[in-house]
Amino acid sequence: MGPFADWRGCVLGILAVVAIAGCGAGSGPPGSSVFALDARGNALRAGVGLGRVLTTKDGGQIFGFAIDQNGNDGILASSQDASRPGTFKVSVETFDQNTGRILKSFARSTNERDSYGVDGIFAGDVALVTHYIVPKGSIFALRKYETVSPVTAGKFTGKWTPPIKDVDVLETADNQTTNTSVAFAIELKHQDRPDLIVSNVGANSFGMTIHLDARSFSLGNGPQLAQYTGANQAILAYSPDGGAVGGAPPVNAIVNLSTGKIVQFDGFNNGYFHAGYVNGLAVDPNAGVAATDTELNAQVEFYDLKKKRGIAAVQLPCTGPTDQSNSGAGITVDPINKLFLVTDPLYCGGSAGSALVVYDEAGNFVEAITGFKFAIAEPPVAIDPGKRMGWAFGPGFNQLQQFFY
């Protein structure tokens, strides 16, 4: 982590420039960082690199977070194993995405049977939060879904009540533009049967519930979810044989959210061991370009969903097609600037820590931002495309890292 990971003590208005080590000579592209502060101490994008570090108010580990792409607010869920009597063990906190300052802490509880997880922010600055409640005498949590509308309210304002009982929401598609959102969930009392739930989260109203084929979209096949809002479609990418070495190609499934009809086409299956699991997926909601990354070959793949065919498959920097340990993880799309941001936990073999590797929609390398500390299965980062700024997990379990790209 560079010396400017935390802005405390910096002089307002000073422009700080710090170089972050890359892969080494000839082994791949380096990252760099340039930062500035405005008169109020807000971090401004003056270049590419890391910004502030946010630490939870109660010191708990972060279980999900999101930021508003049309404002300055963010939300996170925090939980900890606190032995000191009276210490809050769980809470939900809102924060300022520009400064990293915690604004409000609510839903605080010392009950070890309560916990929360943030599922996302949707159109209208509506956050969805899962409330896990473990009944006495049981080890299995019940799930209630709370909304914070708007996030700036700093408190729960409503409920989200899926049409199927006892569902566990595992993924939500990134969509803050339209009121038609989609969630991937499993039915806990029906052998984890997978579903897509179409909903206006803020209005607690629902469209179709699409029951998916458990043989294809089971958790063992690692389905990843995104949304192509311009065509009213959900996109699912998965491995049809559980990511087997030398196995079948990944599959891209296009789901019509009005009819439930599914059309599928095979993805790239490159490399000596083939592609394996799909680790991440993102879709430009307007252009219909998708990006995935795969486990066994350290590649990032780009697809034209309109034509149902591949555009390009590229290696992550410093990797070859057998570098399983250096594969990418979560992917985020910036539809304004036409970019995909890939989390790379072991950038260039780990010589530069972790990185965000940025590509354009044709698969061309744009930049690598180093200095992160990602986990192997790192989820997608959260970005505000208008600011070309975002937040990621780390460097500690109770922290988030700001960055500019």
Buried (B, 14 or more C-beta within 10 A) or exposed (E): BBEBBBBEEBEEEEEBEBEBBBBEEEBBBBBBBBBBBEEEBBBBBBBBBBBBBBBBBBBBBBBBBBBBBEBBBBBBBBBBEBEEEEEBBBBBBBBBBBBBEBBBBEBBBEEEBBBBBBBBBBBBBBBBBBBBEBEEEEEEBEBEBBBBBBBBBBEBBBEBEBEBEEBBBBBBBBBBBBBBBBBBBBBBEEEBBBBBBBBBBBBBEBBBBBBBEBEBBBEBBBBBBBBBBBBBBBBBBBBBBBBBEEBBBBBBBBBBBEEBEBEBBBBBBBBEBBBBBBBBBBBBBBBBBBBBBBBBBBBBBBBBBEEEEBBBBBBBBBBEBEBBEBBBBBBBBBBBBBBBBBBBBBBBBEBBBBBBBBBBBEBEBBBBBBBBBBEEEBBBBBBBBEBBBBBBBBBBBBBBBBBBB
